[in-house]
């Protein structure tokens, strides 16, 4: 994916929705590739003010997930995009949300989440740097 006429990389904010007690991550299907799984993510908008606000907004819009951003995880740079990752401790799931007719969501354990995100290297890398990753 190119820069689409932009002179600087697109800023994308990613939420890593976590159910701590169950040690699960909430993944959603991609709209462009419905057989592939992603983390809730999207472009930062000036109305978001802070990057973590964009991650929360995208989690609600794309996955119907509500929670608290608890930790900045990492920033990953690609030629066209700068990804900012934030952990979100989930407090609730809406039954109907903005993109509920366009996406599926599923709770999975860490290793399954990494497996499903492998097709999009930066998403798998961001998750591997989260607090869910096994200690080395």
N, CA, C and O atoms as CSV, one atom per row, in Angstrom:
chain,resi,resn,atom,element,x,y,z
A,1,UNK,N,N,0.842,-1.172,0.000
A,1,UNK,CA,C,0.000,0.000,0.000
A,1,UNK,C,C,0.886,1.234,0.000
A,1,UNK,O,O,1.798,1.331,0.821
A,2,UNK,N,N,0.648,2.155,-0.878
A,2,UNK,CA,C,1.485,3.335,-0.997
A,2,UNK,C,C,1.034,4.454,-0.079
A,2,UNK,O,O,0.216,4.260,0.820
A,3,UNK,N,N,1.590,5.629,-0.330
A,3,UNK,CA,C,1.262,6.781,0.504
A,3,UNK,C,C,0.038,7.529,-0.007
A,3,UNK,O,O,-0.404,8.484,0.632
A,4,UNK,N,N,-0.521,7.116,-1.145
A,4,UNK,CA,C,-1.745,7.708,-1.706
A,4,UNK,C,C,-1.658,9.231,-1.763
A,4,UNK,O,O,-2.588,9.931,-1.363
A,5,UNK,N,N,-0.534,9.732,-2.263
A,5,UNK,CA,C,-0.378,11.161,-2.441
A,5,UNK,C,C,0.057,11.917,-1.198
A,5,UNK,O,O,0.286,13.125,-1.260
A,6,UNK,N,N,0.176,11.224,-0.065
A,6,UNK,CA,C,0.630,11.887,1.158
A,6,UNK,C,C,2.145,12.080,1.107
A,6,UNK,O,O,2.871,11.271,0.530
A,7,UNK,N,N,2.597,13.159,1.717
A,7,UNK,CA,C,4.041,13.403,1.776
A,7,UNK,C,C,4.650,12.772,3.018
A,7,UNK,O,O,5.864,12.579,3.080
A,8,UNK,N,N,3.819,12.446,4.015
A,8,UNK,CA,C,4.316,11.791,5.221
A,8,UNK,C,C,3.469,10.548,5.483
A,8,UNK,O,O,2.347,10.446,4.986
A,9,UNK,N,N,4.000,9.600,6.262
A,9,UNK,CA,C,3.259,8.358,6.527
A,9,UNK,C,C,1.924,8.624,7.243
A,9,UNK,O,O,1.797,9.576,8.013
A,10,UNK,N,N,0.959,7.780,6.977
A,10,UNK,CA,C,-0.343,7.837,7.648
A,10,UNK,C,C,-0.156,7.423,9.110
A,10,UNK,O,O,0.614,6.508,9.401
A,11,UNK,N,N,-0.847,8.083,10.017
A,11,UNK,CA,C,-0.790,7.736,11.441
A,11,UNK,C,C,-1.984,6.846,11.758
A,11,UNK,O,O,-3.136,7.257,11.622
A,12,UNK,N,N,-1.690,5.612,12.186
A,12,UNK,CA,C,-2.730,4.639,12.514
A,12,UNK,C,C,-2.595,4.250,13.985
A,12,UNK,O,O,-1.502,3.959,14.470
A,13,UNK,N,N,-3.731,4.251,14.682
A,13,UNK,CA,C,-3.750,3.897,16.101
A,13,UNK,C,C,-4.462,2.562,16.265
A,13,UNK,O,O,-5.568,2.364,15.761
A,14,UNK,N,N,-3.810,1.649,16.980
A,14,UNK,CA,C,-4.307,0.283,17.146
A,14,UNK,C,C,-4.619,0.013,18.615
A,14,UNK,O,O,-3.826,0.330,19.502
A,15,UNK,N,N,-5.785,-0.577,18.853
A,15,UNK,CA,C,-6.126,-1.043,20.194
A,15,UNK,C,C,-5.853,-2.543,20.264
A,15,UNK,O,O,-6.115,-3.282,19.315
A,16,UNK,N,N,-5.329,-2.970,21.388
A,16,UNK,CA,C,-5.189,-4.400,21.673
A,16,UNK,C,C,-6.188,-4.676,22.801
A,16,UNK,O,O,-5.838,-4.548,23.974
A,17,UNK,N,N,-7.445,-5.059,22.457
A,17,UNK,CA,C,-8.466,-5.276,23.486
A,17,UNK,C,C,-8.199,-6.571,24.248
A,17,UNK,O,O,-8.098,-7.645,23.654
A,18,UNK,N,N,-8.086,-6.455,25.568
A,18,UNK,CA,C,-7.686,-7.586,26.402
A,18,UNK,C,C,-8.727,-7.865,27.484
A,18,UNK,O,O,-9.215,-6.950,28.147
A,19,UNK,N,N,-9.053,-9.140,27.645
A,19,UNK,CA,C,-9.820,-9.614,28.804
A,19,UNK,C,C,-8.772,-10.226,29.724
A,19,UNK,O,O,-8.395,-11.386,29.559
A,20,UNK,N,N,-8.303,-9.448,30.690
A,20,UNK,CA,C,-7.169,-9.867,31.525
A,20,UNK,C,C,-7.426,-11.180,32.259
A,20,UNK,O,O,-6.572,-12.066,32.246
A,21,UNK,N,N,-8.577,-11.319,32.895
A,21,UNK,CA,C,-8.854,-12.519,33.705
A,21,UNK,C,C,-8.787,-13.786,32.864
A,21,UNK,O,O,-8.358,-14.836,33.345
A,22,UNK,N,N,-9.211,-13.686,31.610
A,22,UNK,CA,C,-9.215,-14.850,30.725
A,22,UNK,C,C,-7.955,-14.930,29.870
A,22,UNK,O,O,-7.737,-15.927,29.182
A,23,UNK,N,N,-7.122,-13.885,29.907
A,23,UNK,CA,C,-5.916,-13.796,29.068
A,23,UNK,C,C,-6.264,-13.973,27.594
A,23,UNK,O,O,-5.630,-14.750,26.881
A,24,UNK,N,N,-7.280,-13.241,27.153
A,24,UNK,CA,C,-7.731,-13.320,25.754
A,24,UNK,C,C,-7.618,-11.956,25.085
A,24,UNK,O,O,-7.632,-10.916,25.743
A,25,UNK,N,N,-7.506,-11.989,23.754
A,25,UNK,CA,C,-7.449,-10.795,22.914
A,25,UNK,C,C,-8.662,-10.829,21.992
A,25,UNK,O,O,-9.034,-11.886,21.484
A,26,UNK,N,N,-9.276,-9.669,21.779
A,26,UNK,CA,C,-10.402,-9.587,20.858
A,26,UNK,C,C,-9.893,-9.196,19.478
A,26,UNK,O,O,-9.298,-8.133,19.302
A,27,UNK,N,N,-10.133,-10.067,18.501
A,27,UNK,CA,C,-9.784,-9.773,17.112
A,27,UNK,C,C,-11.068,-9.552,16.326
A,27,UNK,O,O,-12.143,-10.014,16.708
A,28,UNK,N,N,-10.924,-8.830,15.211
A,28,UNK,CA,C,-12.052,-8.595,14.306
A,28,UNK,C,C,-11.625,-8.952,12.891
A,28,UNK,O,O,-10.434,-9.000,12.581
A,29,UNK,N,N,-12.609,-9.201,12.043
A,29,UNK,CA,C,-12.285,-9.482,10.647
A,29,UNK,C,C,-12.032,-8.175,9.907
A,29,UNK,O,O,-12.593,-7.129,10.232
A,30,UNK,N,N,-11.182,-8.271,8.920
A,30,UNK,CA,C,-10.865,-7.139,8.056
A,30,UNK,C,C,-12.045,-6.882,7.121
A,30,UNK,O,O,-12.669,-7.830,6.641
A,31,UNK,N,N,-12.357,-5.619,6.858
A,31,UNK,CA,C,-13.422,-5.328,5.887
A,31,UNK,C,C,-12.955,-5.629,4.469
A,31,UNK,O,O,-13.725,-6.148,3.660
A,32,UNK,N,N,-11.702,-5.308,4.161
A,32,UNK,CA,C,-11.180,-5.533,2.810
A,32,UNK,C,C,-10.918,-7.011,2.536
A,32,UNK,O,O,-11.067,-7.474,1.405
A,33,UNK,N,N,-10.530,-7.746,3.572
A,33,UNK,CA,C,-10.220,-9.184,3.444
A,33,UNK,C,C,-10.978,-9.924,4.542
A,33,UNK,O,O,-10.396,-10.235,5.581
A,34,UNK,N,N,-12.285,-10.218,4.333
A,34,UNK,CA,C,-13.138,-10.770,5.395
A,34,UNK,C,C,-12.684,-12.107,5.976
A,34,UNK,O,O,-13.171,-12.508,7.033
A,35,UNK,N,N,-11.766,-12.801,5.313
A,35,UNK,CA,C,-11.256,-14.060,5.862
A,35,UNK,C,C,-10.020,-13.845,6.736
A,35,UNK,O,O,-9.497,-14.796,7.316
A,36,UNK,N,N,-9.557,-12.608,6.830
A,36,UNK,CA,C,-8.382,-12.287,7.632
A,36,UNK,C,C,-8.783,-11.524,8.889
A,36,UNK,O,O,-9.787,-10.811,8.917
A,37,UNK,N,N,-7.975,-11.695,9.920
A,37,UNK,CA,C,-8.246,-11.072,11.223
A,37,UNK,C,C,-7.277,-9.928,11.461
A,37,UNK,O,O,-6.128,-9.968,11.020
A,38,UNK,N,N,-7.760,-8.892,12.174
A,38,UNK,CA,C,-6.953,-7.716,12.506
A,38,UNK,C,C,-7.273,-7.262,13.928
A,38,UNK,O,O,-8.213,-7.749,14.556
A,39,UNK,N,N,-6.481,-6.333,14.412
A,39,UNK,CA,C,-6.792,-5.603,15.635
A,39,UNK,C,C,-7.604,-4.375,15.228
A,39,UNK,O,O,-7.447,-3.889,14.108
A,40,UNK,N,N,-8.463,-3.863,16.101
A,40,UNK,CA,C,-9.158,-2.614,15.775
A,40,UNK,C,C,-8.126,-1.501,15.589
A,40,UNK,O,O,-7.278,-1.277,16.452
A,41,UNK,N,N,-8.210,-0.816,14.463
A,41,UNK,CA,C,-7.210,0.207,14.154
A,41,UNK,C,C,-7.771,1.178,13.135
A,41,UNK,O,O,-8.702,0.860,12.396
A,42,UNK,N,N,-7.198,2.352,13.109
A,42,UNK,CA,C,-7.618,3.317,12.106
A,42,UNK,C,C,-6.843,4.603,12.234
A,42,UNK,O,O,-6.033,4.781,13.144
A,43,UNK,N,N,-7.105,5.485,11.314
A,43,UNK,CA,C,-6.371,6.732,11.234
A,43,UNK,C,C,-6.678,7.691,12.367
A,43,UNK,O,O,-7.818,7.825,12.812
A,44,UNK,N,N,-5.616,8.359,12.821
A,44,UNK,CA,C,-5.758,9.412,13.816
A,44,UNK,C,C,-6.407,10.607,13.151
A,44,UNK,O,O,-6.068,10.963,12.022
A,45,UNK,N,N,-7.345,11.228,13.855
A,45,UNK,CA,C,-7.997,12.448,13.378
A,45,UNK,C,C,-7.709,13.559,14.375
A,45,UNK,O,O,-7.606,13.302,15.575
A,46,UNK,N,N,-7.579,14.787,13.896
A,46,UNK,CA,C,-7.234,15.895,14.797
A,46,UNK,C,C,-8.243,16.048,15.932
A,46,UNK,O,O,-7.888,16.517,17.013
A,47,UNK,N,N,-9.498,15.657,15.697
A,47,UNK,CA,C,-10.513,15.746,16.761
A,47,UNK,C,C,-10.248,14.742,17.888
A,47,UNK,O,O,-10.783,14.895,18.987
A,48,UNK,N,N,-9.421,13.710,17.623
A,48,UNK,CA,C,-9.064,12.735,18.666
A,48,UNK,C,C,-8.145,13.356,19.715
A,48,UNK,O,O,-8.100,12.884,20.851
A,49,UNK,N,N,-7.422,14.394,19.355
A,49,UNK,CA,C,-6.440,15.098,20.170
A,49,UNK,C,C,-5.257,14.190,20.511
A,49,UNK,O,O,-4.128,14.469,20.110
A,50,UNK,N,N,-5.512,13.095,21.255
A,50,UNK,CA,C,-4.433,12.184,21.666
A,50,UNK,C,C,-4.522,10.881,20.881
A,50,UNK,O,O,-5.607,10.448,20.495
A,51,UNK,N,N,-3.370,10.265,20.652
A,51,UNK,CA,C,-3.317,9.013,19.883
A,51,UNK,C,C,-4.141,7.910,20.540
A,51,UNK,O,O,-4.832,7.160,19.851
A,52,UNK,N,N,-4.073,7.806,21.872
A,52,UNK,CA,C,-4.825,6.743,22.551
A,52,UNK,C,C,-6.330,6.946,22.426
A,52,UNK,O,O,-7.087,5.976,22.480
A,53,UNK,N,N,-6.779,8.195,22.259
A,53,UNK,CA,C,-8.207,8.449,22.029
A,53,UNK,C,C,-8.645,7.855,20.694
A,53,UNK,O,O,-9.752,7.328,20.575
A,54,UNK,N,N,-7.774,7.942,19.693
A,54,UNK,CA,C,-8.081,7.353,18.388
A,54,UNK,C,C,-8.173,5.835,18.498
A,54,UNK,O,O,-9.045,5.222,17.882
A,55,UNK,N,N,-7.288,5.226,19.271
A,55,UNK,CA,C,-7.336,3.771,19.461
A,55,UNK,C,C,-8.656,3.368,20.118
A,55,UNK,O,O,-9.268,2.380,19.711
A,56,UNK,N,N,-9.102,4.114,21.120
A,56,UNK,CA,C,-10.380,3.829,21.789
A,56,UNK,C,C,-11.549,3.999,20.829
A,56,UNK,O,O,-12.452,3.163,20.795
A,57,UNK,N,N,-11.537,5.076,20.048
A,57,UNK,CA,C,-12.612,5.338,19.088
A,57,UNK,C,C,-12.703,4.218,18.059
A,57,UNK,O,O,-13.792,3.732,17.755
A,58,UNK,N,N,-11.565,3.817,17.532
A,58,UNK,CA,C,-11.562,2.754,16.524
A,58,UNK,C,C,-12.049,1.437,17.119
A,58,UNK,O,O,-12.765,0.692,16.450
A,59,UNK,N,N,-11.678,1.135,18.358
A,59,UNK,CA,C,-12.138,-0.095,19.012
A,59,UNK,C,C,-13.657,-0.100,19.129
A,59,UNK,O,O,-14.293,-1.131,18.911
A,60,UNK,N,N,-14.242,1.042,19.470
A,60,UNK,CA,C,-15.695,1.135,19.595
A,60,UNK,C,C,-16.366,1.032,18.227
A,60,UNK,O,O,-17.340,0.294,18.079
A,61,UNK,N,N,-15.866,1.756,17.228
A,61,UNK,CA,C,-16.467,1.748,15.898
A,61,UNK,C,C,-16.364,0.378,15.227
A,61,UNK,O,O,-17.344,-0.129,14.680
A,62,UNK,N,N,-15.173,-0.213,15.274
A,62,UNK,CA,C,-14.919,-1.438,14.521
A,62,UNK,C,C,-15.304,-2.708,15.265
A,62,UNK,O,O,-15.672,-3.701,14.637
A,63,UNK,N,N,-15.226,-2.694,16.601
A,63,UNK,CA,C,-15.442,-3.927,17.368
A,63,UNK,C,C,-16.525,-3.812,18.434
A,63,UNK,O,O,-16.869,-4.807,19.073
A,64,UNK,N,N,-17.061,-2.623,18.633
A,64,UNK,CA,C,-18.077,-2.451,19.668
A,64,UNK,C,C,-17.530,-2.708,21.056
A,64,UNK,O,O,-18.261,-3.131,21.951
A,65,UNK,N,N,-16.246,-2.452,21.235
A,65,UNK,CA,C,-15.595,-2.750,22.516
A,65,UNK,C,C,-15.363,-1.453,23.290
A,65,UNK,O,O,-14.923,-0.443,22.741
A,66,UNK,N,N,-15.674,-1.519,24.583
A,66,UNK,CA,C,-15.463,-0.385,25.482
A,66,UNK,C,C,-14.441,-0.786,26.531
A,66,UNK,O,O,-14.408,-1.933,26.976
A,67,UNK,N,N,-13.613,0.163,26.919
A,67,UNK,CA,C,-12.611,-0.151,27.919
A,67,UNK,C,C,-11.727,1.027,28.202
A,67,UNK,O,O,-12.012,2.157,27.805
A,68,UNK,N,N,-10.646,0.745,28.897
A,68,UNK,CA,C,-9.693,1.768,29.310
A,68,UNK,C,C,-8.337,1.462,28.694
A,68,UNK,O,O,-7.832,0.344,28.798
A,69,UNK,N,N,-7.757,2.464,28.055
A,69,UNK,CA,C,-6.390,2.311,27.554
A,69,UNK,C,C,-5.481,2.300,28.790
A,69,UNK,O,O,-5.460,3.253,29.569
A,70,UNK,N,N,-4.736,1.210,28.950
A,70,UNK,CA,C,-3.926,1.040,30.151
A,70,UNK,C,C,-2.424,1.130,29.900
A,70,UNK,O,O,-1.644,1.315,30.834
A,71,UNK,N,N,-2.020,0.999,28.637
A,71,UNK,CA,C,-0.576,0.936,28.392
A,71,UNK,C,C,-0.265,1.248,26.937
A,71,UNK,O,O,-0.895,0.713,26.025
A,72,UNK,N,N,0.713,2.121,26.733
A,72,UNK,CA,C,1.303,2.300,25.403
A,72,UNK,C,C,2.210,1.099,25.178
A,72,UNK,O,O,2.988,0.734,26.059
A,73,UNK,N,N,2.116,0.485,24.004
A,73,UNK,CA,C,2.911,-0.712,23.733
A,73,UNK,C,C,4.137,-0.386,22.890
A,73,UNK,O,O,5.264,-0.627,23.321
A,74,UNK,N,N,3.930,0.159,21.697
A,74,UNK,CA,C,5.053,0.416,20.797
A,74,UNK,C,C,4.580,1.249,19.609
A,74,UNK,O,O,3.384,1.443,19.394
A,75,UNK,N,N,5.551,1.729,18.852
A,75,UNK,CA,C,5.286,2.384,17.566
A,75,UNK,C,C,6.081,1.631,16.520
A,75,UNK,O,O,7.269,1.365,16.698
A,76,UNK,N,N,5.418,1.289,15.429
A,76,UNK,CA,C,6.067,0.559,14.334
A,76,UNK,C,C,5.930,1.394,13.061
A,76,UNK,O,O,4.829,1.790,12.679
A,77,UNK,N,N,7.056,1.650,12.419
A,77,UNK,CA,C,7.096,2.474,11.215
A,77,UNK,C,C,7.233,1.591,9.978
A,77,UNK,O,O,8.097,0.715,9.929
A,78,UNK,N,N,6.381,1.822,8.980
A,78,UNK,CA,C,6.555,1.221,7.662
A,78,UNK,C,C,6.711,2.392,6.691
A,78,UNK,O,O,6.499,3.539,7.086
A,79,UNK,N,N,7.073,2.139,5.446
A,79,UNK,CA,C,7.242,3.266,4.518
A,79,UNK,C,C,5.986,4.147,4.381
A,79,UNK,O,O,6.100,5.357,4.184
A,80,UNK,N,N,4.798,3.545,4.484
A,80,UNK,CA,C,3.574,4.318,4.267
A,80,UNK,C,C,2.783,4.645,5.530
A,80,UNK,O,O,1.886,5.488,5.500
A,81,UNK,N,N,3.111,3.979,6.645
A,81,UNK,CA,C,2.276,4.102,7.841
A,81,UNK,C,C,3.102,4.068,9.117
A,81,UNK,O,O,4.091,3.341,9.216
A,82,UNK,N,N,2.678,4.874,10.099
A,82,UNK,CA,C,3.225,4.802,11.448
A,82,UNK,C,C,2.125,4.256,12.346
A,82,UNK,O,O,1.092,4.899,12.530
A,83,UNK,N,N,2.349,3.060,12.908
A,83,UNK,CA,C,1.368,2.394,13.768
A,83,UNK,C,C,1.710,2.644,15.233
A,83,UNK,O,O,2.853,2.453,15.647
A,84,UNK,N,N,0.714,3.073,16.022
A,84,UNK,CA,C,0.861,3.250,17.463
A,84,UNK,C,C,-0.069,2.238,18.137
A,84,UNK,O,O,-1.271,2.220,17.871
A,85,UNK,N,N,0.491,1.395,19.012
A,85,UNK,CA,C,-0.273,0.327,19.671
A,85,UNK,C,C,-0.527,0.648,21.137
A,85,UNK,O,O,0.358,1.125,21.849
A,86,UNK,N,N,-1.762,0.376,21.577
A,86,UNK,CA,C,-2.173,0.608,22.967
A,86,UNK,C,C,-2.964,-0.587,23.473
A,86,UNK,O,O,-3.831,-1.112,22.775
A,87,UNK,N,N,-2.655,-1.012,24.695
A,87,UNK,CA,C,-3.457,-2.058,25.330
A,87,UNK,C,C,-4.717,-1.433,25.901
A,87,UNK,O,O,-4.684,-0.336,26.459
A,88,UNK,N,N,-5.829,-2.142,25.755
A,88,UNK,CA,C,-7.103,-1.706,26.295
A,88,UNK,C,C,-7.675,-2.811,27.163
A,88,UNK,O,O,-7.894,-3.925,26.687
A,89,UNK,N,N,-7.920,-2.514,28.430
A,89,UNK,CA,C,-8.605,-3.463,29.310
A,89,UNK,C,C,-10.098,-3.298,29.053
A,89,UNK,O,O,-10.671,-2.239,29.309
A,90,UNK,N,N,-10.717,-4.352,28.546
A,90,UNK,CA,C,-12.115,-4.303,28.124
A,90,UNK,C,C,-13.048,-4.321,29.334
A,90,UNK,O,O,-12.905,-5.132,30.250
A,91,UNK,N,N,-14.012,-3.392,29.301
A,91,UNK,CA,C,-15.024,-3.325,30.365
A,91,UNK,C,C,-16.402,-3.712,29.838
A,91,UNK,O,O,-17.302,-4.013,30.622
A,92,UNK,N,N,-16.572,-3.706,28.512
A,92,UNK,CA,C,-17.872,-4.087,27.960
A,92,UNK,C,C,-17.847,-4.220,26.454
A,92,UNK,O,O,-16.985,-3.667,25.772
A,93,UNK,N,N,-18.820,-4.971,25.950
A,93,UNK,CA,C,-18.992,-5.158,24.509
A,93,UNK,C,C,-20.412,-4.752,24.130
A,93,UNK,O,O,-21.380,-5.239,24.716
A,94,UNK,N,N,-20.533,-3.865,23.155
A,94,UNK,CA,C,-21.851,-3.505,22.640
A,94,UNK,C,C,-22.359,-4.639,21.753
A,94,UNK,O,O,-21.588,-5.238,21.003
A,95,UNK,N,N,-23.642,-4.929,21.838
A,95,UNK,CA,C,-24.217,-5.975,20.988
A,95,UNK,C,C,-24.440,-5.476,19.565
A,95,UNK,O,O,-24.407,-6.256,18.613
A,96,UNK,N,N,-24.668,-4.175,19.428
A,96,UNK,CA,C,-24.833,-3.554,18.115
A,96,UNK,C,C,-23.872,-2.376,18.066
A,96,UNK,O,O,-23.885,-1.533,18.964
A,97,UNK,N,N,-23.045,-2.302,17.041
A,97,UNK,CA,C,-22.072,-1.223,16.933
A,97,UNK,C,C,-21.960,-0.802,15.483
A,97,UNK,O,O,-22.511,-1.452,14.594
A,98,UNK,N,N,-21.246,0.285,15.245
A,98,UNK,CA,C,-21.179,0.924,13.932
A,98,UNK,C,C,-20.886,-0.060,12.795
A,98,UNK,O,O,-21.558,-0.019,11.764
A,99,UNK,N,N,-19.913,-0.928,12.963
A,99,UNK,CA,C,-19.513,-1.840,11.883
A,99,UNK,C,C,-19.934,-3.289,12.141
A,99,UNK,O,O,-19.337,-4.218,11.597
A,100,UNK,N,N,-20.960,-3.478,12.968
A,100,UNK,CA,C,-21.386,-4.840,13.339
A,100,UNK,C,C,-21.883,-5.660,12.151
A,100,UNK,O,O,-21.842,-6.889,12.191
A,101,UNK,N,N,-22.349,-4.996,11.099
A,101,UNK,CA,C,-22.825,-5.740,9.925
A,101,UNK,C,C,-21.718,-5.986,8.905
A,101,UNK,O,O,-21.937,-6.615,7.870
A,102,UNK,N,N,-20.522,-5.480,9.215
A,102,UNK,CA,C,-19.398,-5.615,8.284
A,102,UNK,C,C,-18.266,-6.476,8.822
A,102,UNK,O,O,-17.372,-6.873,8.073
A,103,UNK,N,N,-18.303,-6.767,10.123
A,103,UNK,CA,C,-17.185,-7.487,10.749
A,103,UNK,C,C,-17.696,-8.534,11.734
A,103,UNK,O,O,-18.798,-8.437,12.274
A,104,UNK,N,N,-16.842,-9.543,11.943
A,104,UNK,CA,C,-17.053,-10.501,13.028
A,104,UNK,C,C,-15.999,-10.214,14.084
A,104,UNK,O,O,-14.958,-9.630,13.780
A,105,UNK,N,N,-16.253,-10.612,15.302
A,105,UNK,CA,C,-15.259,-10.461,16.368
A,105,UNK,C,C,-15.176,-11.769,17.135
A,105,UNK,O,O,-16.146,-12.520,17.232
A,106,UNK,N,N,-13.993,-12.021,17.678
A,106,UNK,CA,C,-13.792,-13.271,18.416
A,106,UNK,C,C,-12.684,-13.105,19.446
A,106,UNK,O,O,-11.638,-12.517,19.171
A,107,UNK,N,N,-12.939,-13.641,20.651
A,107,UNK,CA,C,-11.920,-13.688,21.698
A,107,UNK,C,C,-11.033,-14.905,21.446
A,107,UNK,O,O,-11.536,-16.013,21.260
A,108,UNK,N,N,-9.734,-14.704,21.440
A,108,UNK,CA,C,-8.790,-15.813,21.250
A,108,UNK,C,C,-7.618,-15.641,22.217
A,108,UNK,O,O,-7.368,-14.546,22.721
A,109,UNK,N,N,-6.905,-16.741,22.464
A,109,UNK,CA,C,-5.736,-16.619,23.330
A,109,UNK,C,C,-4.579,-16.003,22.542
A,109,UNK,O,O,-4.634,-15.872,21.319
A,110,UNK,N,N,-3.546,-15.636,23.268
A,110,UNK,CA,C,-2.416,-14.920,22.682
A,110,UNK,C,C,-1.818,-15.641,21.472
A,110,UNK,O,O,-1.646,-15.035,20.414
A,111,UNK,N,N,-1.503,-16.921,21.621
A,111,UNK,CA,C,-0.820,-17.627,20.523
A,111,UNK,C,C,-1.712,-17.709,19.283
A,111,UNK,O,O,-1.219,-17.592,18.161
A,112,UNK,N,N,-3.007,-17.909,19.472
A,112,UNK,CA,C,-3.930,-17.941,18.334
A,112,UNK,C,C,-4.034,-16.557,17.692
A,112,UNK,O,O,-4.120,-16.445,16.469
A,113,UNK,N,N,-4.025,-15.511,18.507
A,113,UNK,CA,C,-4.086,-14.149,17.970
A,113,UNK,C,C,-2.858,-13.856,17.108
A,113,UNK,O,O,-2.984,-13.320,16.007
A,114,UNK,N,N,-1.680,-14.204,17.604
A,114,UNK,CA,C,-0.461,-13.990,16.824
A,114,UNK,C,C,-0.556,-14.760,15.506
A,114,UNK,O,O,-0.220,-14.224,14.450
A,115,UNK,N,N,-1.011,-16.014,15.565
A,115,UNK,CA,C,-1.144,-16.831,14.355
A,115,UNK,C,C,-2.061,-16.153,13.334
A,115,UNK,O,O,-1.739,-16.091,12.147
A,116,UNK,N,N,-3.202,-15.648,13.801
A,116,UNK,CA,C,-4.173,-15.031,12.890
A,116,UNK,C,C,-3.691,-13.691,12.327
A,116,UNK,O,O,-4.144,-13.263,11.266
A,117,UNK,N,N,-2.782,-13.038,13.030
A,117,UNK,CA,C,-2.295,-11.728,12.575
A,117,UNK,C,C,-1.039,-11.815,11.716
A,117,UNK,O,O,-0.591,-10.802,11.179
A,118,UNK,N,N,-0.464,-13.010,11.578
A,118,UNK,CA,C,0.801,-13.168,10.843
A,118,UNK,C,C,0.750,-12.586,9.425
A,118,UNK,O,O,1.772,-12.123,8.918
A,119,UNK,N,N,-0.397,-12.602,8.793
A,119,UNK,CA,C,-0.520,-12.092,7.419
A,119,UNK,C,C,-0.211,-10.592,7.347
A,119,UNK,O,O,0.132,-10.085,6.279
A,120,UNK,N,N,-0.329,-9.885,8.468
A,120,UNK,CA,C,-0.059,-8.443,8.542
A,120,UNK,C,C,1.030,-8.270,9.598
A,120,UNK,O,O,0.744,-8.095,10.782
A,121,UNK,N,N,2.283,-8.321,9.147
A,121,UNK,CA,C,3.444,-8.417,10.044
A,121,UNK,C,C,3.451,-7.372,11.154
A,121,UNK,O,O,3.777,-7.695,12.297
A,122,UNK,N,N,3.098,-6.125,10.841
A,122,UNK,CA,C,3.169,-5.088,11.872
A,122,UNK,C,C,2.149,-5.324,12.986
A,122,UNK,O,O,2.414,-4.973,14.136
A,123,UNK,N,N,0.990,-5.910,12.675
A,123,UNK,CA,C,0.008,-6.201,13.727
A,123,UNK,C,C,0.505,-7.328,14.634
A,123,UNK,O,O,0.384,-7.244,15.856
A,124,UNK,N,N,1.058,-8.370,14.040
A,124,UNK,CA,C,1.613,-9.476,14.833
A,124,UNK,C,C,2.766,-8.972,15.705
A,124,UNK,O,O,2.885,-9.362,16.866
A,125,UNK,N,N,3.606,-8.111,15.148
A,125,UNK,CA,C,4.742,-7.568,15.898
A,125,UNK,C,C,4.258,-6.720,17.074
A,125,UNK,O,O,4.806,-6.821,18.171
A,126,UNK,N,N,3.244,-5.891,16.860
A,126,UNK,CA,C,2.702,-5.068,17.939
A,126,UNK,C,C,2.165,-5.925,19.071
A,126,UNK,O,O,2.407,-5.638,20.244
A,127,UNK,N,N,1.428,-6.988,18.717
A,127,UNK,CA,C,0.881,-7.880,19.738
A,127,UNK,C,C,1.999,-8.592,20.502
A,127,UNK,O,O,1.907,-8.776,21.716
A,128,UNK,N,N,3.067,-8.994,19.779
A,128,UNK,CA,C,4.193,-9.671,20.431
A,128,UNK,C,C,4.888,-8.787,21.459
A,128,UNK,O,O,5.588,-9.296,22.334
A,129,UNK,N,N,4.708,-7.478,21.368
A,129,UNK,CA,C,5.348,-6.557,22.306
A,129,UNK,C,C,4.402,-6.176,23.457
A,129,UNK,O,O,4.759,-5.372,24.318
A,130,UNK,N,N,3.214,-6.751,23.465
A,130,UNK,CA,C,2.235,-6.451,24.518
A,130,UNK,C,C,2.549,-7.219,25.800
A,130,UNK,O,O,3.408,-8.100,25.816
A,131,UNK,N,N,1.846,-6.874,26.860
A,131,UNK,CA,C,2.060,-7.548,28.148
A,131,UNK,C,C,1.534,-8.979,28.143
A,131,UNK,O,O,1.807,-9.735,29.076
A,132,UNK,N,N,0.784,-9.367,27.111
A,132,UNK,CA,C,0.304,-10.756,27.009
A,132,UNK,C,C,1.382,-11.710,26.522
A,132,UNK,O,O,1.280,-12.922,26.712
A,133,UNK,N,N,2.404,-11.167,25.899
A,133,UNK,CA,C,3.476,-12.015,25.359
A,133,UNK,C,C,4.150,-12.787,26.485
A,133,UNK,O,O,4.399,-12.231,27.555
A,134,UNK,N,N,4.448,-14.060,26.254
A,134,UNK,CA,C,5.126,-14.865,27.276
A,134,UNK,C,C,6.480,-14.235,27.622
A,134,UNK,O,O,7.162,-13.686,26.757
A,135,UNK,N,N,6.846,-14.325,28.878
A,135,UNK,CA,C,8.162,-13.815,29.306
A,135,UNK,C,C,9.245,-14.654,28.678
A,135,UNK,O,O,9.090,-15.859,28.482
A,136,UNK,N,N,10.342,-13.999,28.367
A,136,UNK,CA,C,11.451,-14.730,27.721
A,136,UNK,C,C,12.469,-15.131,28.727
A,136,UNK,O,O,13.472,-15.753,28.376
